[in-house]
Amino acid sequence: MVVITGTVRIREGALEAARPVMEAVLTASRAEKGCVHYAYAVDVLDPTVIHITEQWESEEDLRAHLATPHVALWRSHWEDLGISDRRLTLHEVSASKSV
């Protein structure tokens, strides 16, 4: 399993304009083969920071996700929404347990 964690920054005041595109990406991504979890969350202390968490069954599934039209759509809106400071990390997970 691979896990992606990280953040992006969105221009102040652009969150409402971003919501429809983010919802479209979330819905399509969650329906993809190999998607275990896919979520965006607004930071409580800084609403210009969006936390991203993803879980994929394999890196192959993640690569397929990155080549989808809905990811291209999301990226096409980055300039308009002031998306910047993209900081994502891929984690290879061999085991997990509830805590």
C-alpha positions as CSV (number, residue, x, y, z in Angstrom):
1,M,0.0,0.0,0.0
2,V,1.1,3.6,-0.6
3,V,0.0,6.5,1.4
4,I,0.2,10.2,0.3
5,T,0.2,12.9,2.9
6,G,0.7,16.6,2.5
7,T,-0.6,20.0,1.8
8,V,-1.3,22.6,-0.8
9,R,-2.0,26.3,-0.2
10,I,-5.0,28.0,-1.9
11,R,-5.3,31.7,-2.4
12,E,-7.2,33.5,0.4
13,G,-10.9,33.7,-0.5
14,A,-10.7,31.0,-3.3
15,L,-12.0,28.1,-1.3
16,E,-15.6,28.4,-2.3
17,A,-14.6,28.6,-6.0
18,A,-12.4,25.5,-5.5
19,R,-15.1,23.4,-3.9
20,P,-16.9,22.2,-7.0
21,V,-13.6,21.1,-8.7
22,M,-12.4,19.5,-5.5
23,E,-15.6,17.6,-5.1
24,A,-15.4,16.3,-8.7
25,V,-11.9,15.1,-8.1
26,L,-12.7,13.5,-4.8
27,T,-15.8,11.7,-6.2
28,A,-13.9,10.4,-9.3
29,S,-10.8,9.5,-7.4
30,R,-12.7,7.5,-4.8
31,A,-14.3,5.4,-7.6
32,E,-10.9,4.5,-9.1
33,K,-9.4,1.0,-9.0
34,G,-7.0,0.7,-6.0
35,C,-8.3,3.8,-4.1
36,V,-8.6,3.0,-0.5
37,H,-8.9,6.5,0.8
38,Y,-8.9,10.0,-0.8
39,A,-9.6,13.2,1.2
40,Y,-9.0,16.9,1.3
41,A,-9.4,18.9,4.6
42,V,-9.2,22.6,5.3
43,D,-6.8,23.5,8.1
44,V,-8.7,24.8,11.1
45,L,-6.1,27.4,12.0
46,D,-5.3,28.5,8.4
47,P,-8.1,28.1,5.8
48,T,-5.6,28.7,3.0
49,V,-4.0,25.3,3.7
50,I,-5.6,22.1,2.3
51,H,-4.5,18.8,3.8
52,I,-4.4,15.9,1.4
53,T,-4.5,12.2,2.4
54,E,-4.6,9.3,0.0
55,Q,-4.2,5.6,0.2
56,W,-3.7,3.4,-2.8
57,E,-3.3,-0.4,-3.1
58,S,-0.2,0.1,-5.2
59,E,2.1,2.6,-6.9
60,E,0.7,1.4,-10.2
61,D,-2.8,2.5,-9.1
62,L,-1.4,5.8,-8.0
63,R,0.3,6.3,-11.4
64,A,-3.0,5.5,-13.2
65,H,-4.8,8.0,-10.9
66,L,-2.2,10.8,-11.8
67,A,-3.0,10.2,-15.5
68,T,-6.8,10.6,-15.2
69,P,-8.8,13.4,-16.8
70,H,-10.1,14.5,-13.3
71,V,-6.6,15.1,-12.0
72,A,-5.8,17.1,-15.2
73,L,-9.0,19.1,-14.6
74,W,-7.9,19.9,-11.0
75,R,-4.4,20.9,-12.2
76,S,-5.9,23.2,-14.9
77,H,-7.5,25.2,-12.1
78,W,-4.4,25.7,-10.0
79,E,-3.5,29.1,-11.4
80,D,-7.0,30.5,-11.1
81,L,-7.3,29.3,-7.5
82,G,-3.8,30.3,-6.5
83,I,-2.7,26.8,-5.7
84,S,0.9,26.9,-4.5
85,D,3.3,25.3,-2.0
86,R,2.4,21.8,-3.0
87,R,4.1,19.5,-0.5
88,L,3.2,15.8,-0.9
89,T,5.1,12.8,0.4
90,L,4.6,9.2,-0.7
91,H,4.9,6.6,2.1
92,E,5.3,2.9,1.3
93,V,3.4,0.9,4.0
94,S,4.1,-2.7,4.6
95,A,1.9,-3.0,7.7
96,S,-0.7,-1.0,9.6
97,K,-2.9,-1.4,12.7
98,S,-5.5,0.6,14.5
99,V,-4.3,2.8,17.4
